[in-house]
Amino acid sequence: MRKPSPSAGSTSAPSVAPASPELTRRRFLFALGAGSAGAAAAAAAPALAKPVETVVVAETATSGYRETEHVRDYYATTRI
């Protein structure tokens, strides 16, 4: 919060107070974070631009849910 200036009754324009160290540090850290995010986005852009290959999965007669020993062991650990 600003303190009132001693010459509150004068008609001259108020002087601008210098930026506090905390404000300049915040601006610096914001710029640093924004720059890092921009660099990461630029580095990831070529990887995202590659076309996606489609994979065809052949259905087998045994597809679907199968209760195996591993699944039974898991169910045994979830019982109260």
GIVEN-V964980 format. One line per field, one symbol per residue. phi: phi as a letter, one per 40 degrees, with the letter a starting at -180 (. if undefined). burial: b if it has 16 or more other C-alpha atoms within 10 Angstrom, else e. A space follows every 10 residues. Layout:
# GIVEN-V964980
phi=???
burial=???
This chain:
# GIVEN-V964980
phi=.cccccbccc cccccccccc dccccccccc cccccccccc ccccdccccc ccccbcbccb cbchcbcbcc cccccccccc
burial=eeeeeeeeee eeeeeeeeee eeeeeeeeee eeeeeeeeee eeeeeeeeee eeeeeeeeee eeeeeeeeee eeeeeeeeee
